Amino acid sequence: MSDSYYKKTPDELRRIMDTSPPDTPAYIKARDALLSRSEPLKPYVYQPYPRALYHWKFGTKTVQSEEEENVLLRDKGWVDSPAKVWKPKRLYHPTLKPDGHVFESPEEETEAVNKGWVDSPAKFSLPAPIPPSHGSIERFARVVAIIGGLAAFVWTLIQIWNWASKRP
């Protein structure tokens, strides 16, 4: 085999293969040069179809055209990636189901989330703290404490007066 074929780029070798009949030495030399480099005989051409679409309930479906894909994507639940497929998860409600519930469809789950269901019991809303009230009981207790303090002060003054008056 000639070394000149091994010096050519893969595109040049493919061009030789495209313009030569398969039985000719030029075709065979170009093919062997490509295969020795582990290059594909034909360049990769992107083809958008067939393509797979995924559904949480119906599984995978292969579509052959853009029109068929658009029809399925308009239906609820069909997506173009397995990562986007709806997966059921446990939701919790503080009064209806605190231990959780798994819904049967994404529509039911969305409706439940709108009604206050959450994905973790830690997200239950906490009751509002009771603000400190300055009601009558607290005021009464303060007044009694003040009066008690004054009574003790007055009693102490009386005791001192009595002691001082008994002295010679």
C-alpha positions as CSV (number, residue, x, y, z in Angstrom):
1,M,0.0,0.0,0.0
2,S,1.2,3.5,-0.8
3,D,2.2,5.8,2.1
4,S,0.5,8.7,0.4
5,Y,-3.0,7.4,1.4
6,Y,-1.9,7.3,5.1
7,K,-0.9,11.0,4.9
8,K,-4.4,12.1,3.6
9,T,-7.1,13.4,6.0
10,P,-10.2,11.3,6.6
11,D,-12.3,13.7,4.6
12,E,-9.9,13.3,1.6
13,L,-10.0,9.5,1.9
14,R,-13.8,9.5,2.0
15,R,-13.9,11.8,-1.0
16,I,-11.8,9.2,-2.9
17,M,-14.1,6.4,-1.8
18,D,-17.2,8.4,-3.0
19,T,-15.7,9.1,-6.4
20,S,-14.2,5.7,-7.1
21,P,-16.0,2.4,-7.9
22,P,-15.7,-0.1,-5.0
23,D,-13.5,-2.6,-7.0
24,T,-10.8,-0.1,-7.9
25,P,-7.4,0.1,-6.1
26,A,-8.0,3.7,-5.1
27,Y,-11.2,2.8,-3.3
28,I,-9.5,-0.2,-1.6
29,K,-6.5,1.9,-0.5
30,A,-8.6,4.7,0.8
31,R,-10.9,2.3,2.7
32,D,-7.9,0.4,4.2
33,A,-6.3,3.7,5.3
34,L,-9.5,4.8,7.1
35,L,-9.9,1.4,8.8
36,S,-6.3,1.3,10.0
37,R,-7.0,4.6,11.8
38,S,-10.3,3.3,13.2
39,E,-12.1,6.1,11.4
40,P,-15.7,5.5,10.2
41,L,-16.1,5.0,6.5
42,K,-19.0,7.5,6.4
43,P,-19.1,10.7,8.5
44,Y,-21.7,10.9,11.2
45,V,-24.9,12.7,10.1
46,Y,-27.3,14.0,12.7
47,Q,-30.8,12.7,12.3
48,P,-33.5,14.1,14.6
49,Y,-35.8,11.1,14.1
50,P,-36.6,8.5,15.2
51,R,-36.7,9.9,18.8
52,A,-38.0,8.5,22.1
53,L,-40.6,10.2,24.2
54,Y,-41.3,9.2,27.8
55,H,-44.5,9.1,29.9
56,W,-45.0,8.3,33.6
57,K,-47.8,5.9,32.9
58,F,-47.5,4.7,29.3
59,G,-43.7,4.2,29.2
60,T,-41.5,5.0,26.2
61,K,-42.7,5.6,22.6
62,T,-40.6,6.1,19.5
63,V,-41.8,8.8,17.2
64,Q,-40.8,9.0,13.5
65,S,-41.6,12.6,12.7
66,E,-41.9,16.1,14.2
67,E,-45.7,16.1,13.7
68,E,-46.1,12.9,15.7
69,E,-43.8,14.3,18.4
70,N,-45.8,17.5,18.7
71,V,-49.1,15.6,19.0
72,L,-47.7,13.6,21.9
73,L,-46.0,16.6,23.6
74,R,-49.4,18.4,23.6
75,D,-50.9,15.5,25.6
76,K,-50.2,15.7,29.3
77,G,-47.3,13.8,30.7
78,W,-45.2,13.2,27.6
79,V,-41.6,14.5,27.9
80,D,-38.4,14.3,25.9
81,S,-36.1,13.1,28.6
82,P,-36.3,10.3,31.2
83,A,-35.1,12.8,33.8
84,K,-38.2,14.9,33.3
85,V,-40.7,12.0,33.8
86,W,-43.0,12.5,36.8
87,K,-42.1,10.2,39.7
88,P,-44.6,9.7,42.6
89,K,-43.5,11.0,45.9
90,R,-45.0,11.0,49.4
91,L,-46.7,14.2,50.5
92,Y,-47.9,15.1,54.0
93,H,-50.8,17.1,55.4
94,P,-50.8,18.3,59.0
95,T,-54.5,17.3,59.7
96,L,-55.6,14.9,56.9
97,K,-52.6,12.6,56.6
98,P,-49.6,13.5,58.8
99,D,-47.9,10.1,58.1
100,G,-48.0,10.8,54.3
101,H,-49.8,9.7,51.2
102,V,-48.6,8.8,47.6
103,F,-50.8,10.2,44.9
104,E,-51.6,8.3,41.7
105,S,-51.0,11.1,39.1
106,P,-49.2,14.4,38.6
107,E,-52.6,16.2,38.4
108,E,-53.7,14.8,41.8
109,E,-50.3,15.7,43.3
110,T,-50.5,19.3,41.9
111,E,-54.0,19.7,43.3
112,A,-52.9,18.5,46.7
113,V,-49.9,20.8,46.8
114,N,-52.3,23.7,46.1
115,K,-54.4,22.6,49.0
116,G,-51.5,22.7,51.5
117,W,-49.8,19.3,51.2
118,V,-46.0,19.4,51.6
119,D,-43.1,17.1,50.8
120,S,-41.8,16.9,54.4
121,P,-43.5,17.1,57.8
122,A,-40.9,19.6,58.8
123,K,-42.6,22.1,56.5
124,F,-45.9,22.0,58.5
125,S,-46.6,25.6,59.4
126,L,-46.0,26.3,63.1
127,P,-48.7,27.9,65.2
128,A,-48.1,31.6,65.8
129,P,-46.5,32.3,69.1
130,I,-48.9,33.7,71.7
131,P,-48.0,37.4,72.2
132,P,-47.4,38.4,75.8
133,S,-50.5,40.0,77.0
134,H,-50.6,42.7,79.6
135,G,-54.0,41.7,80.8
136,S,-55.7,42.2,84.1
137,I,-54.0,39.2,85.8
138,E,-50.5,40.5,85.2
139,R,-51.5,44.0,86.3
140,F,-53.1,42.6,89.5
141,A,-50.0,40.6,90.3
142,R,-47.8,43.7,89.9
143,V,-50.1,45.8,92.1
144,V,-50.1,43.1,94.8
145,A,-46.3,42.9,94.7
146,I,-46.0,46.7,95.0
147,I,-48.4,46.8,97.9
148,G,-46.6,43.9,99.6
149,G,-43.3,45.8,99.3
150,L,-44.8,48.9,100.7
151,A,-46.4,47.0,103.6
152,A,-43.1,45.4,104.4
153,F,-41.4,48.9,104.3
154,V,-44.0,50.4,106.6
155,W,-43.9,47.5,109.0
156,T,-40.1,47.9,109.2
157,L,-40.5,51.6,110.0
158,I,-43.0,50.8,112.7
159,Q,-40.6,48.3,114.3
160,I,-37.8,50.8,114.2
161,W,-40.0,53.4,115.8
162,N,-41.1,51.1,118.6
163,W,-37.5,50.0,119.3
164,A,-36.4,53.6,119.4
165,S,-39.2,54.7,121.7
166,K,-38.4,52.0,124.2
167,R,-34.9,53.2,124.7
168,P,-34.0,55.1,127.8
